[in-house]
Amino acid sequence: MSRRQKTIAIAIGATVLVWALALTGRLLVKNAEVTREKLAAYMRATDPGKLSDKDRAAALRKLAAMVNAMSFEERRSARLSGEMTLWIQKLTEEEKLQFLEMTMPTGFKRMITAFEELPEQKRKKAIDDSFKRIREAAAEARDPGAAFLSQPGQETNAPVVSDEVRQKVLNVGLNTFFKESSAQTKAEVMPLLEELQRAMQRGAGIR
């Protein structure tokens, strides 16, 4: 084999190796992504009611880590499915608060402060717009609880973000509502609050 042929062969081999490494990297990243399906599979396989205190704590940390690794859309879909709510209901009040602290979006408390400083009309618009987007997201996902937002009295396994809750947030203020609500209520309204935070970060016509 001539020197030129060796050079070409080495170049081709290097190109193939680069593509192989890139493909492997993509597969590893894809497998590492946390989706709603992966989260649901973990929750179905891990019943906190049947675990020891030590194992419950470990399971809670793992679930929180999975939730934090999810994209905004995947996390919202998981919350709206109601499956996460059912899992959280099996926890103690202290464990629920721990889970909320571990999965609280970065800058969430700053968002609440910024929201409270908005004029009343803009606060109402921000809540209404976020409420509407959550309702649309539930419908698009075709979750069993997709109608829970438009029918507050309907019993479902999905988290109930009723118009009553929406009105209470407007009346008493987001900060007071969040402080006074139970851990379970906080967990159930988290999709709405995360949507509101996203709108605040983007501006979304609020300011």
TIRO-508484 format. One record per residue (C-alpha): residue number from 0; x negated, y, z negated; residue in three letters. Coordinates in steps of 0.001 Angstrom, whole numbers, plus 500000, padded with zeros to 6 digits. Example, Ala and Ser with C-alpha at 12.3 -4.5 7.8 and 13.67 -1.06 7.14 Angstrom:
2
@i 0 | east 487700 | north 495500 | up 492200 | aa ala $
@i 1 | east 486330 | north 498940 | up 492860 | aa ser $
***
This chain:
207
@i 0 | east 500000 | north 500000 | up 500000 | aa met $
@i 1 | east 498602 | north 503362 | up 501004 | aa ser $
@i 2 | east 498149 | north 506253 | up 498572 | aa arg $
@i 3 | east 501067 | north 508065 | up 500216 | aa arg $
@i 4 | east 503325 | north 505047 | up 499815 | aa gln $
@i 5 | east 502287 | north 504708 | up 496163 | aa lys $
@i 6 | east 503070 | north 508379 | up 495566 | aa thr $
@i 7 | east 506509 | north 507989 | up 497150 | aa ile $
@i 8 | east 507185 | north 504811 | up 495151 | aa ala $
@i 9 | east 506179 | north 506530 | up 491906 | aa ile $
@i 10 | east 508405 | north 509522 | up 492729 | aa ala $
@i 11 | east 511379 | north 507279 | up 493481 | aa ile $
@i 12 | east 510771 | north 505294 | up 490295 | aa gly $
@i 13 | east 510587 | north 508479 | up 488235 | aa ala $
@i 14 | east 513826 | north 509774 | up 489777 | aa thr $
@i 15 | east 515613 | north 506511 | up 489043 | aa val $
@i 16 | east 514313 | north 506579 | up 485457 | aa leu $
@i 17 | east 515519 | north 510162 | up 484953 | aa val $
@i 18 | east 518991 | north 509302 | up 486277 | aa trp $
@i 19 | east 519107 | north 506162 | up 484129 | aa ala $
@i 20 | east 518194 | north 508152 | up 481011 | aa leu $
@i 21 | east 520751 | north 510831 | up 481863 | aa ala $
@i 22 | east 523476 | north 508225 | up 482359 | aa leu $
@i 23 | east 522558 | north 506507 | up 479107 | aa thr $
@i 24 | east 522645 | north 509836 | up 477323 | aa gly $
@i 25 | east 526081 | north 510623 | up 478681 | aa arg $
@i 26 | east 527392 | north 507235 | up 477603 | aa leu $
@i 27 | east 525958 | north 507675 | up 474106 | aa leu $
@i 28 | east 527498 | north 511140 | up 473788 | aa val $
@i 29 | east 530846 | north 509889 | up 475057 | aa lys $
@i 30 | east 530822 | north 506977 | up 472632 | aa asn $
@i 31 | east 529899 | north 509348 | up 469797 | aa ala $
@i 32 | east 532811 | north 511712 | up 470519 | aa glu $
@i 33 | east 535582 | north 511541 | up 467965 | aa val $
@i 34 | east 538993 | north 511392 | up 469613 | aa thr $
@i 35 | east 542487 | north 511210 | up 468211 | aa arg $
@i 36 | east 542573 | north 507510 | up 469122 | aa glu $
@i 37 | east 539341 | north 506769 | up 467238 | aa lys $
@i 38 | east 540564 | north 508699 | up 464219 | aa leu $
@i 39 | east 543900 | north 506867 | up 464284 | aa ala $
@i 40 | east 542138 | north 503500 | up 464546 | aa ala $
@i 41 | east 540010 | north 504324 | up 461506 | aa tyr $
@i 42 | east 543019 | north 505426 | up 459443 | aa met $
@i 43 | east 544978 | north 502294 | up 460369 | aa arg $
@i 44 | east 542064 | north 500102 | up 459347 | aa ala $
@i 45 | east 541429 | north 502005 | up 456118 | aa thr $
@i 46 | east 544278 | north 502134 | up 453614 | aa asp $
@i 47 | east 543232 | north 504406 | up 450720 | aa pro $
@i 48 | east 545915 | north 502850 | up 448542 | aa gly $
@i 49 | east 544052 | north 499534 | up 448632 | aa lys $
@i 50 | east 540568 | north 500870 | up 447944 | aa leu $
@i 51 | east 538596 | north 501309 | up 444743 | aa ser $
@i 52 | east 537824 | north 504854 | up 443597 | aa asp $
@i 53 | east 534292 | north 504599 | up 444999 | aa lys $
@i 54 | east 535455 | north 503271 | up 448366 | aa asp $
@i 55 | east 538260 | north 505857 | up 448515 | aa arg $
@i 56 | east 535722 | north 508642 | up 448056 | aa ala $
@i 57 | east 533544 | north 507193 | up 450823 | aa ala $
@i 58 | east 536546 | north 506766 | up 453124 | aa ala $
@i 59 | east 537626 | north 510342 | up 452467 | aa leu $
@i 60 | east 534158 | north 511677 | up 453306 | aa arg $
@i 61 | east 534056 | north 509651 | up 456516 | aa lys $
@i 62 | east 537502 | north 510822 | up 457578 | aa leu $
@i 63 | east 536538 | north 514439 | up 456893 | aa ala $
@i 64 | east 533329 | north 514021 | up 458908 | aa ala $
@i 65 | east 535318 | north 512587 | up 461819 | aa met $
@i 66 | east 537840 | north 515432 | up 461704 | aa val $
@i 67 | east 535034 | north 518017 | up 461632 | aa asn $
@i 68 | east 533394 | north 516372 | up 464661 | aa ala $
@i 69 | east 536549 | north 516623 | up 466778 | aa met $
@i 70 | east 537265 | north 519294 | up 469346 | aa ser $
@i 71 | east 539971 | north 521810 | up 468503 | aa phe $
@i 72 | east 542424 | north 520148 | up 470894 | aa glu $
@i 73 | east 541786 | north 516623 | up 469621 | aa glu $
@i 74 | east 542041 | north 517728 | up 466001 | aa arg $
@i 75 | east 545301 | north 519573 | up 466658 | aa arg $
@i 76 | east 546747 | north 516557 | up 468446 | aa ser $
@i 77 | east 545735 | north 514297 | up 465558 | aa ala $
@i 78 | east 547366 | north 516582 | up 463011 | aa arg $
@i 79 | east 550560 | north 516892 | up 465054 | aa leu $
@i 80 | east 550892 | north 513122 | up 465439 | aa ser $
@i 81 | east 551780 | north 512893 | up 461757 | aa gly $
@i 82 | east 549496 | north 509916 | up 461189 | aa glu $
@i 83 | east 546967 | north 512007 | up 459307 | aa met $
@i 84 | east 549740 | north 513354 | up 457091 | aa thr $
@i 85 | east 550835 | north 509839 | up 456173 | aa leu $
@i 86 | east 547242 | north 508905 | up 455292 | aa trp $
@i 87 | east 546762 | north 512040 | up 453183 | aa ile $
@i 88 | east 550022 | north 511399 | up 451313 | aa gln $
@i 89 | east 548384 | north 508343 | up 449747 | aa lys $
@i 90 | east 545708 | north 510486 | up 448117 | aa leu $
@i 91 | east 545792 | north 512128 | up 444704 | aa thr $
@i 92 | east 546280 | north 515896 | up 444500 | aa glu $
@i 93 | east 542591 | north 516321 | up 443705 | aa glu $
@i 94 | east 541573 | north 514195 | up 446693 | aa glu $
@i 95 | east 543876 | north 516187 | up 448975 | aa lys $
@i 96 | east 542227 | north 519413 | up 447850 | aa leu $
@i 97 | east 538785 | north 517870 | up 448426 | aa gln $
@i 98 | east 539793 | north 516849 | up 451934 | aa phe $
@i 99 | east 541048 | north 520359 | up 452695 | aa leu $
@i 100 | east 537819 | north 521899 | up 451434 | aa glu $
@i 101 | east 535725 | north 519486 | up 453503 | aa met $
@i 102 | east 537716 | north 520125 | up 456700 | aa thr $
@i 103 | east 538350 | north 523839 | up 456284 | aa met $
@i 104 | east 537352 | north 525598 | up 459532 | aa pro $
@i 105 | east 534313 | north 527867 | up 459301 | aa thr $
@i 106 | east 535349 | north 531430 | up 458574 | aa gly $
@i 107 | east 538864 | north 530420 | up 457574 | aa phe $
@i 108 | east 538968 | north 532589 | up 454453 | aa lys $
@i 109 | east 537606 | north 535559 | up 456388 | aa arg $
@i 110 | east 540371 | north 535019 | up 458926 | aa met $
@i 111 | east 542997 | north 535217 | up 456193 | aa ile $
@i 112 | east 541539 | north 538500 | up 454939 | aa thr $
@i 113 | east 541451 | north 539949 | up 458470 | aa ala $
@i 114 | east 545001 | north 538786 | up 459113 | aa phe $
@i 115 | east 546304 | north 540472 | up 455954 | aa glu $
@i 116 | east 544793 | north 543759 | up 457129 | aa glu $
@i 117 | east 546818 | north 543764 | up 460365 | aa leu $
@i 118 | east 549972 | north 545898 | up 460626 | aa pro $
@i 119 | east 553161 | north 543988 | up 459831 | aa glu $
@i 120 | east 554330 | north 543878 | up 463449 | aa gln $
@i 121 | east 551045 | north 542411 | up 464645 | aa lys $
@i 122 | east 551070 | north 539822 | up 461860 | aa arg $
@i 123 | east 554553 | north 538762 | up 462929 | aa lys $
@i 124 | east 553518 | north 538540 | up 466588 | aa lys $
@i 125 | east 550412 | north 536504 | up 465713 | aa ala $
@i 126 | east 552458 | north 534034 | up 463652 | aa ile $
@i 127 | east 555201 | north 533757 | up 466274 | aa asp $
@i 128 | east 552728 | north 533220 | up 469115 | aa asp $
@i 129 | east 550788 | north 530586 | up 467153 | aa ser $
@i 130 | east 554028 | north 528875 | up 466158 | aa phe $
@i 131 | east 555071 | north 528744 | up 469809 | aa lys $
@i 132 | east 551736 | north 527296 | up 470958 | aa arg $
@i 133 | east 551901 | north 524573 | up 468310 | aa ile $
@i 134 | east 555433 | north 523679 | up 469410 | aa arg $
@i 135 | east 554288 | north 523484 | up 473042 | aa glu $
@i 136 | east 551227 | north 521409 | up 472112 | aa ala $
@i 137 | east 553418 | north 518910 | up 470270 | aa ala $
@i 138 | east 555753 | north 518632 | up 473254 | aa ala $
@i 139 | east 552891 | north 518228 | up 475734 | aa glu $
@i 140 | east 551336 | north 515477 | up 473645 | aa ala $
@i 141 | east 554711 | north 513688 | up 473586 | aa arg $
@i 142 | east 554233 | north 512871 | up 469921 | aa asp $
@i 143 | east 557074 | north 511165 | up 468040 | aa pro $
@i 144 | east 557370 | north 514361 | up 466035 | aa gly $
@i 145 | east 557375 | north 516671 | up 469036 | aa ala $
@i 146 | east 560773 | north 518076 | up 468064 | aa ala $
@i 147 | east 559965 | north 518759 | up 464439 | aa phe $
@i 148 | east 559256 | north 522428 | up 464997 | aa leu $
@i 149 | east 562484 | north 523171 | up 466813 | aa ser $
@i 150 | east 564594 | north 521058 | up 464433 | aa gln $
@i 151 | east 563462 | north 521845 | up 460871 | aa pro $
@i 152 | east 566064 | north 519553 | up 459296 | aa gly $
@i 153 | east 565053 | north 516498 | up 461271 | aa gln $
@i 154 | east 563235 | north 513817 | up 459278 | aa glu $
@i 155 | east 560087 | north 512611 | up 461011 | aa thr $
@i 156 | east 556686 | north 511300 | up 460072 | aa asn $
@i 157 | east 555165 | north 514426 | up 461559 | aa ala $
@i 158 | east 554130 | north 517417 | up 459452 | aa pro $
@i 159 | east 557069 | north 519807 | up 459055 | aa val $
@i 160 | east 556146 | north 523369 | up 459956 | aa val $
@i 161 | east 559622 | north 524806 | up 459680 | aa ser $
@i 162 | east 560892 | north 528272 | up 460457 | aa asp $
@i 163 | east 561377 | north 528631 | up 456709 | aa glu $
@i 164 | east 557634 | north 528198 | up 456196 | aa val $
@i 165 | east 556932 | north 530662 | up 458988 | aa arg $
@i 166 | east 559189 | north 533238 | up 457348 | aa gln $
@i 167 | east 557614 | north 532674 | up 453955 | aa lys $
@i 168 | east 554157 | north 533322 | up 455393 | aa val $
@i 169 | east 555441 | north 536627 | up 456753 | aa leu $
@i 170 | east 557254 | north 537593 | up 453547 | aa asn $
@i 171 | east 554670 | north 536778 | up 450880 | aa val $
@i 172 | east 551548 | north 537021 | up 453018 | aa gly $
@i 173 | east 549233 | north 534342 | up 454319 | aa leu $
@i 174 | east 546790 | north 534635 | up 451436 | aa asn $
@i 175 | east 549478 | north 534262 | up 448744 | aa thr $
@i 176 | east 551191 | north 531457 | up 450655 | aa phe $
@i 177 | east 547964 | north 529487 | up 450965 | aa phe $
@i 178 | east 547038 | north 529973 | up 447309 | aa lys $
@i 179 | east 550448 | north 529003 | up 445957 | aa glu $
@i 180 | east 551172 | north 526042 | up 448253 | aa ser $
@i 181 | east 550520 | north 522452 | up 447251 | aa ser $
@i 182 | east 547658 | north 520549 | up 448846 | aa ala $
@i 183 | east 550186 | north 518532 | up 450859 | aa gln $
@i 184 | east 551845 | north 521685 | up 452248 | aa thr $
@i 185 | east 548470 | north 523164 | up 453115 | aa lys $
@i 186 | east 547554 | north 520007 | up 455013 | aa ala $
@i 187 | east 550856 | north 520004 | up 456882 | aa glu $
@i 188 | east 550670 | north 523635 | up 458007 | aa val $
@i 189 | east 546974 | north 523423 | up 458924 | aa met $
@i 190 | east 547710 | north 523086 | up 462686 | aa pro $
@i 191 | east 549550 | north 526401 | up 462578 | aa leu $
@i 192 | east 546823 | north 528082 | up 460534 | aa leu $
@i 193 | east 544043 | north 526772 | up 462786 | aa glu $
@i 194 | east 545960 | north 528016 | up 465821 | aa glu $
@i 195 | east 546285 | north 531407 | up 464139 | aa leu $
@i 196 | east 542555 | north 531494 | up 463410 | aa gln $
@i 197 | east 541782 | north 530679 | up 467015 | aa arg $
@i 198 | east 544054 | north 533508 | up 468158 | aa ala $
@i 199 | east 542382 | north 535917 | up 465737 | aa met $
@i 200 | east 538915 | north 534951 | up 466968 | aa gln $
@i 201 | east 539916 | north 535431 | up 470589 | aa arg $
@i 202 | east 541819 | north 538632 | up 470018 | aa gly $
@i 203 | east 544797 | north 537170 | up 471913 | aa ala $
@i 204 | east 546531 | north 540528 | up 472085 | aa gly $
@i 205 | east 546560 | north 540866 | up 468306 | aa ile $
@i 206 | east 544444 | north 543989 | up 468066 | aa arg $
***
